[in-house]
């Protein structure tokens, strides 16, 4: 796997400071990448829930089962 391509971004300093306070010890890059992954994951769950016509409870139950099934 090759080196990831990066981009310079601007972010509100207040938001970045709040992330730093909540998750100390992480670099700014780690903070922003984690936030992006969380957002993308939530959107993927919402899309799957919509396509499968699941209720919130059904989607949560399916997610919990997937997590348990993935553990050794």
Buried (B, 14 or more C-beta within 10 A) or exposed (E): EEEEEEEEEEEEEEEEEEBBEEEEEBEEEEBBEEBEEEEEEEEEBEEEBEEEEBEEEEBEEBEEEEEEEEEE
